[in-house]
Amino acid sequence: MMTAEQIMASHKANLETLFGLTGKAFEGMEKMVELNLAASKAVLADVSANSQALLTVKDAQELMALQASVLQPVAEKAAAYSRHLYDIATSTGTEFTKVAETKAAEAQASVSALVDSVSKNAPAGSDSVVSIMKGAVTAANSALESVQKAVKQATEMAEANFHAVSTTAATATKQATAKKR
């Protein structure tokens, strides 16, 4: 059984973890707000510059050239915005994942210690029950490790796909813009 001091230490550690994660979540939100403000300012400046340029157009050929010159930077900025947003989300998610993995490892260690304690203090003749408990804990630990590996692989695959799509979109936009010129 846990002592009062151990329970209080556990609660204190959990509160520190909660407030640490809350702080990380707010940091991520601050970064997103800053990114959105910067993007909004850039869009406003671009709209102003493009509107001024549009007012100077004299014929359809100049209009087509202006349109082509505007499309590529817009696509590049959109891709950069998406990458930056993805990086913010990924770094914030990574912080949460680290904490979850640490807490899971602590819980595994705690359960293993409990099983060991129970097995040492188990009455004679309960070897089969203790063996079943140890097997269940081992199986649960293996399952948790498998899930963690699968999540990491899925995350890595999603990240690779995001970068591939981003690169493909930027390349396609450049090619389309080059054809219009």
MOZI-V780956 format. One record per run of one state. SS is the DSSP state (2 for helix, 1 for strand, 0 for the rest). FROM is the first residue (numbers start at 0). TO is the last residue. Records with the same first field share a line. If there is no record, write none. Layout:
SS = FROM-TO, FROM-TO
This chain:
0 = 0-2, 55-58, 121-125, 180-180
2 = 3-54, 59-120, 126-179
